[in-house]
């Protein structure tokens, strides 16, 4: 195998590995938030959150999974994961005195890696938004 081919393969693995790990974490976690008999339903009740909020978090997580799998939108999926994990950390600090807060660290790191590696997706969106906002109106 040529060095160029090897480097190209490593770059592809580096772009996809953290995203796929997030998918493996959040596909089952997001799905389980839809069921009233799940551990998540118990936890959200313990924290005083309504059922609709648990379901909303599940929708956000599953949306992030789809965005991560699409590749071209992986940065946006990572951003969603980061937002959800920061909310989870805040919940653990506020209601549980910071216990169990470490469970959000790995997804936060993986989400940050995906966001950093695919930051050009966010840049492209910002360029398009700026172009639209400065376009002459009819």
For each residue, the residues with C-beta under 8 A, 3 or more apart:
1: 5 6
2: 5 6
3: 6 7
4: 7 8
5: 1 2 8 9
6: 1 2 3 9 10
7: 3 4 10 11
8: 4 5 11 12
9: 5 6 12 13
10: 6 7 13 14
11: 7 8 14 15
12: 8 9 15 16
13: 9 10 16 17
14: 10 11 17 117
15: 11 12 19 117 118
16: 12 13 19 20 71
17: 13 14 20 21
18: 21 22 110 111 113 114 117
19: 15 16 22 23 68 69 71 74 77 78 110 114
20: 16 17 23 24 68
21: 17 18 24 25 110
22: 18 19 25 26 64 65 68 77 78 81 107 110 111 114
23: 19 20 26 27 65 68 69
24: 20 21 27 28
25: 21 22 28 29 106 107 110
26: 22 23 29 30 61 62 64 65 81 107
27: 23 24 30 31 62 65
28: 24 25 31 32
29: 25 26 32 33 40 61
30: 26 27 33 57 58 59 60 61 62 64 65
31: 27 28 34 58 62
32: 28 29 35 38 39 40 58
33: 29 30 38 40 41 54 55 57 58 61
34: 31 38 55 58
35: 32 38 40 41
36: 41 51
37: 41
38: 32 33 34 35 41 42
39: 32 42 43
40: 29 32 33 35 43 44 54 58
41: 33 35 36 37 38 44 45 51 54
42: 38 39 45 46
43: 39 40 46 47
44: 40 41 47 49 50 51 53 54
45: 41 42 48 49
46: 42 43 95
47: 43 44 91 95
48: 45 95
49: 44 45 53 54
50: 44 53 54
51: 36 41 44 54 55
52: 55 56
53: 44 49 50 56 57
54: 33 40 41 44 49 50 51 57 58
55: 33 34 51 52 58 59
56: 52 53 59 60
57: 30 33 53 54 60 61 84 87
58: 30 31 32 33 34 40 54 55 61 62
59: 30 55 56 62 63
60: 30 56 57 63 64 80 83 84
61: 26 29 30 33 57 58 64 65 80 81 84
62: 26 27 30 31 58 59 65 66
63: 59 60 66 67 77 80
64: 22 26 30 60 61 67 68 77 78 80 81 84
65: 22 23 26 27 30 61 62 68 69 77
66: 62 63 69 70 77
67: 63 64 70 73 74 76 77 80
68: 19 20 22 23 64 65 73 74 77 78 81 114
69: 19 23 65 66 77
70: 66 67 73 74 77
71: 16 19 74
72: 121
73: 67 68 70 76 77 121
74: 19 67 68 70 71 77 78 114 118 121
75: 78 79 114 115 118 119 121 122
76: 67 73 79 80 121 122
77: 19 22 63 64 65 66 67 68 69 70 73 74 80 81 114
78: 19 22 64 68 74 75 81 82 110 111 112 114 115 118
79: 75 76 82 83 111 115 122
80: 60 61 63 64 67 76 77 83 84
81: 22 26 61 64 68 77 78 84 85 107 108 110 111
82: 78 79 85 86 108 111 112 115
83: 60 79 80 86 87
84: 57 60 61 64 80 81 87 88
85: 81 82 88 89 104 107 108 111
86: 82 83 89 90 104 108
87: 57 83 84 90 91
88: 84 85 91 92 103 104
89: 85 86 92 93 101 104 108
90: 86 87 93 94
91: 47 87 88 94 95 96
92: 88 89 95 96 98 99 100 101 104
93: 89 90 96 97 98 101
94: 90 91
95: 46 47 48 91 92
96: 91 92 93 99 100 101
97: 93
98: 92 93 101
99: 92 96
100: 92 96 103
101: 89 92 93 96 98 104 105
102: 105
103: 88 100 106
104: 85 86 88 89 92 101 107 108
105: 101 102 108 109
106: 25 103 109 110
107: 22 25 26 81 85 104 110 111
108: 81 82 85 86 89 104 105 111 112
109: 105 106 112 113
110: 18 19 21 22 25 78 81 106 107 113 114
111: 18 22 78 79 81 82 85 107 108 114 115
112: 78 82 108 109 115 116
113: 18 109 110 116 117
114: 18 19 22 68 74 75 77 78 110 111 117 118
115: 75 78 79 82 111 112 118 119 122
116: 112 113 119
117: 14 15 18 113 114
118: 15 74 75 78 114 115 121 122
119: 75 115 116 122 123
120: 123 124
121: 72 73 74 75 76 118 124 125
122: 75 76 79 115 118 119 125 126
123: 119 120 126 127
124: 120 121 127 128
125: 121 122 128 129
126: 122 123 129 130
127: 123 124 130 131
128: 124 125 131 132
129: 125 126 132 133
130: 126 127 133 134
131: 127 128 134 135
132: 128 129 135
133: 129 130
134: 130 131
135: 131 132
136:
137:
138:
